[in-house]
Amino acid sequence: MSVEVREIHYKNYGKCVSIHNGLIQTIVTIDVGPRIIFFGPSDGPNLLYNDLERKFIWNSTELQAHFGEGSQFILYGGHRLWTAPERFPDSYIPDNSPVVYTLLPEGVRFTAPIGRNSAVQLSFEIVMTGDTQDMMVVHCAQNISHEEQTLSLWGITALQPGGQLLIPQNERASAAPNRTLSFWPFTDIQDPRFFFGNRYLTLKQISEQNTRFKIGMNNQLGWAAYLMDQYAFVKRFVYNHEAQYPDNGSSVEAFAHQDLLELQTLSPLYRLEPKEMVRHVENWSVFTVEKLPDTKSEDALDQFVNTNL
């Protein structure tokens, strides 16, 4: 089947663009955002979290002073592009206006409008071909200021509750230290949702657990997976061993609280001259599994990974 691209209305997000190849579907908001608000198998569930109640809104005095009176950042859910390191209020660009989208030979580009006091313009491309269960998300940032900007592109994917995140530990055949972990100040290292193994890290989303948990690591293997019901969502990216990454060298970060779990990948830190552009590519795939592994058994995880990934 060829790829079908069409405008639709999706839930309470207004106008969106649906991209569908018969095996997978994604939906991107164009009245606001852009956000990838849906991703999943054809005729299957949405693996991405949707904030239909608009629970998460930031509208502080500091944010409005920076971006203009009445400005507010709305999470919306789904997948968004930010730049790292995170700074408040700069990172929380209100993206509540219509988005420009452009059809490409193998996908669609979505470009957010330039906000007040914005030093970069953000966009991303969805690249999908027929008869595949994966797509590429090509994140882009262009320096629109008159000064050099140092930044990392930060792809943040909010996933449905109830699943478990699987991140591989770096390979052990190294004479030098090759595993770094960053824990945010609010993180309880003994949190029961978190499993710290020699070969894998796992993080479970539990809706009854209302505390926040965030961790970062220098994931050199270039993948992480979220396991939910009978589905596995996998992100892949390219790790640059020669580059410097933000947040103490983190190329993957995970954040969990009672509503959702976020799987985040980060590009290396770049120094962008005025008008210069940089890209960060993620490959997304989804597949069904007959049985999910025990995520606190590294042997079971090894068998699952070797069989499916």
NORCORGI-V172650 format. One record per backbone hydrogen bond with DSSP energy under -0.5 kcal/mol. NH is the residue of the N-H (numbers start at 1). CO is the residue of the C=O. E is the energy in kcal/mol with one decimal. If there is no record, write none. Layout:
# NORCORGI-V172650
NH|CO|E, NH|CO|E
This chain:
# NORCORGI-V172650
4|20|-3.5, 5|3|-0.5, 6|18|-2.0, 8|16|-2.5, 10|14|-1.7, 11|9|-0.5, 13|10|-2.5, 16|8|-3.0, 17|28|-2.8, 18|6|-3.1, 18|16|-0.5, 19|26|-3.0, 20|4|-2.2, 21|24|-2.0, 25|40|-2.5, 26|19|-2.5, 27|38|-1.8, 28|17|-2.4, 29|35|-2.5, 30|15|-2.4, 31|15|-1.3, 33|95|-3.1, 36|79|-1.8, 37|27|-2.2, 37|35|-1.0, 38|27|-1.4, 40|25|-1.8, 42|23|-2.6, 44|41|-2.3, 47|39|-2.6, 47|45|-0.5, 49|158|-2.1, 51|76|-2.1, 52|50|-1.5, 54|51|-1.0, 57|55|-0.9, 58|73|-2.9, 59|57|-0.5, 64|60|-2.2, 65|61|-2.2, 66|62|-1.5, 67|63|-2.6, 68|64|-2.2, 71|68|-2.0, 73|58|-2.8, 74|72|-0.6, 75|56|-2.5, 77|75|-1.6, 78|49|-2.4, 79|36|-2.1, 80|156|-2.3, 82|80|-0.5, 82|154|-2.5, 84|152|-2.7, 91|87|-3.2, 92|89|-1.5, 93|91|-1.4, 99|30|-3.1, 100|111|-2.0, 102|109|-2.4, 104|107|-3.2, 107|104|-0.9, 108|126|-1.9, 109|102|-2.9, 110|124|-3.0, 111|100|-3.0, 112|122|-1.9, 118|115|-1.8, 121|142|-2.3, 123|140|-2.0, 124|110|-2.1, 125|138|-2.1, 126|108|-2.8, 127|125|-0.6, 127|136|-2.5, 128|106|-1.8, 128|126|-0.6, 131|21|-0.9, 132|129|-0.6, 135|284|-2.2, 136|127|-2.5, 137|282|-3.0, 138|125|-2.6, 138|136|-0.6, 139|137|-0.8, 139|280|-3.0, 140|123|-3.0, 141|278|-2.0, 142|121|-2.1, 143|276|-2.7, 144|119|-2.3, 144|142|-0.7, 145|119|-0.9, 149|272|-2.4, 151|149|-0.5, 151|270|-2.3, 152|84|-2.1, 154|82|-2.7, 155|153|-0.5, 155|265|-2.2, 156|80|-2.5, 156|154|-0.7, 157|155|-0.6, 157|263|-1.9, 158|78|-2.4, 158|156|-0.6, 159|157|-0.5, 159|261|-3.3, 160|47|-2.3, 163|160|-0.6, 164|227|-2.3, 165|203|-3.4, 166|225|-3.6, 167|201|-2.8, 168|223|-0.6, 169|199|-3.0, 174|172|-2.4, 182|216|-2.8, 184|214|-1.6, 187|184|-2.3, 189|187|-0.7, 191|188|-2.1, 194|191|-1.8, 195|202|-2.8, 197|195|-0.7, 197|200|-2.1, 201|167|-2.9, 202|195|-2.1, 203|165|-1.7, 204|193|-2.2, 205|163|-2.6, 206|204|-0.6, 209|206|-1.8, 210|208|-0.8, 213|256|-1.8, 215|254|-2.1, 216|182|-2.2, 217|252|-2.3, 218|180|-1.1, 219|217|-1.6, 220|218|-0.7, 224|235|-1.8, 225|166|-2.6, 226|233|-2.8, 227|164|-3.1, 228|226|-0.5, 228|231|-2.8, 231|228|-2.9, 232|287|-2.5, 233|226|-2.8, 234|232|-0.5, 234|285|-2.6, 235|224|-2.7, 236|283|-2.1, 237|222|-2.0, 239|237|-0.5, 241|239|-0.7, 243|240|-1.2, 246|267|-0.5, 249|245|-1.0, 250|246|-2.8, 251|217|-2.3, 252|217|-1.9, 253|264|-2.6, 254|215|-2.6, 255|262|-2.0, 256|213|-2.6, 257|260|-2.0, 261|159|-1.2, 262|255|-3.4, 263|157|-2.4, 264|253|-2.9, 264|262|-0.6, 265|155|-1.9, 266|251|-2.2, 267|153|-2.5, 269|244|-3.2, 270|151|-3.2, 272|149|-3.6, 272|270|-0.7, 273|271|-0.5, 275|143|-2.8, 276|273|-2.4, 278|141|-2.2, 280|139|-2.0, 282|137|-2.4, 283|236|-2.6, 284|135|-3.1, 284|282|-0.5, 285|234|-1.9, 286|133|-1.4, 287|232|-1.7, 289|230|-2.8, 295|293|-0.8, 297|294|-1.9, 298|296|-0.6, 301|297|-2.2, 302|298|-2.5, 303|299|-2.2, 304|300|-2.2, 305|301|-2.9, 306|302|-2.8, 307|303|-1.7, 308|304|-2.4, 309|305|-2.6
